[in-house]
Structure formats: structure tokens, C-alpha cells
Amino acid sequence: MLELQRAQNSFTDAQQRVSSGKIGNDLKAFGSKAELASAGHLAKARAEQRIDLAKQMEMRFEAQELALTRAEDGANGLKQELLDALGANSGIGLGSALATAFAQAKGAFNTELNGNYIFGGTRTDTLPVNIETLDDLGGAPSVAYIFSNNTVKPTADFGEGPAEVGQLASDVATPLFQVIKNIKDYMNVNGAFGAPLTTAQQDFLKSQLPLVDAAATTLVQAEGVNGNQAKYTDTQRGQQDDLRVALTKFVSNVEDADIVEASVQVQQSQLAYEAAAQTLSKLNSLSLLDFLR
């Protein structure tokens, strides 16, 4: 009876290895390799988490790129309006152009992704640019007053320590909002630009051109920073994916059964089981007289 049970257990174990492709269903089945299997699964899970994090950051970088490009377009558009006004000696329409530049900048730096403001630092639940209208900007004591972002840049850890994955509205947008405020403040004091422009108006508009250029340059530089952060993240994602593949193979080498060997064991166990069953059947059919002969 004991031999029959052993044969049955051996047969069942071998069948399980053939059907699952694994040595066993729990760490006990791996014996001395149990710690290696556990460590391999843990490391693989970490790699997969970092890959998922990198995918999330890629969406962030795309959103930041679109926002920064939008703000840069606003700066370049404002510069062109100033040049056109000086060239035509007419400031009619400058107020409308200024409002457009403001709206583009505000919209860009209040960009939201999955419910989070991406230029707010780690303060993601509050509008980084906290004013609504161009008049609000003109009434603000300073440009610094209009920002609600904190000073902590967002980071992500892909296995090499925290890496910056975002920028702050106050760092990147201050030059552009400053030149918009300069022009708005001038209009508040001196009235709207008309035609022809006065000498004082011409001199003032000329003085703002280098500031608009500086604002656009700041935005271009921010786009470069964003691009470098995206490249780093993409590199880390590739490395973690390579690690995931390597760990998958490692765990497979530890856990996977030798199918050929297991198949042979199935056949051998089946024969042993059948032989033990036949022996037990014969024993059960013997009478007392058979033993006494």
C-alpha cells in the first residue's frame, strides 16, 4: 500500500511539472533555489514598476513640450506685433495682441495632466498662475505675486536616484509675464497705443524687444531641458526593459522544469504505479489457504 502511494505521488508530481512547465507551485518545491527564485521575482517586479513609471513620465514630457511651445509661440507672436507696430507707426491692436499673448502664456503654464498641474512643482492641486485676466496682471504688485507653484521640482526614480522630470512656472514663465506686464502697466499709465506712435511710445516699445527675445530664449532653453529629461527617461526605460527580460530568463532557469526529464518520469511513475497496483490486487485476492500452502 505504501509503495502504491509513493508511485501515485511521483506520478502526480511529474504530471504537474509537465503541464505547468514549472518545478513546483510554491517556494518549497525549489529547495535550495527558493531564495534565488524569490529575489528574481522581486527584482523583476521592481523593473516592471520603473517601466510603468517611465511610460507615465513620457506622457508628462509630451504635455510639457506642447505647453512650452505654446508659450514660445505667444512670445514670438508678441515680438512680431511690436515690430509691426513700429514698422507701421501704429499701435492700434496692440492691446488685443497683448491679451492674446497673456492668454497663451497662462493657458500653457496652467496645463493639467491627469488632474495634476505639471508646472506647479510638487504642489499639483493648485493653478500655478493664479490670476484670470490681463487686468489682474496689471494690478499685481509684481510678477512674482501671480505664481502659486512651490519651489520643489518633481522627480522620478528609475533606479539611479531621483531625477528631475519637470520645471516650475515661476522659473520659466517670469520673463514672458514680465514683458507683458511692462506693456500693460505702460498702457494703464499712458493710455492705449494709437496712430501715429509718439516718440516716447516708440522708444518704450523698442526697449521691450530685447526683453521679449530673452523671454523666448528662456522658453527655448526650457524646451531643451524637457527634451534632455525625456531622453534620460527613455534610456532608463530601455535599461529597465532589458533588465526585465534578463530577470525573466533568470527566474525561468530557476523555476522551469526539464520537460523531457519530467515526461520520462511520468512514464516511469505510471509503470511503477501500475506494477504496485497489480501487486496489491493480487495480495487482496489471496485467501488464508494460499498463505498456508
Buried (B, 14 or more C-beta within 10 A) or exposed (E): EEBBEBBBEBBEBBBBBBEBBBBBEEBEBBEEBBEBBBBBBEBBEBBBEBBEBBEEBBEBBEBBBEBBBBBBBBBBBBBEBBBBBBEEEBBEBBBEBBBBBBEBBBBBBBBEBEEBBBBBBEBBEEBBBBBEEBEBBBBBEEBEEBBBBBEEBBEBEBBEEEBEBBBBBBBBBBBBBBBBBBBBBBBEEEEEBEEEBEEEBBEBBEEBBEBBBBBBEBBEEBBEBBBEBBEBBBEBBEBBBEBBEBBEEBBEEBBBBEEEEBBEBBEBBBEBBEEBBEEEEEEEEEEEEEEEE
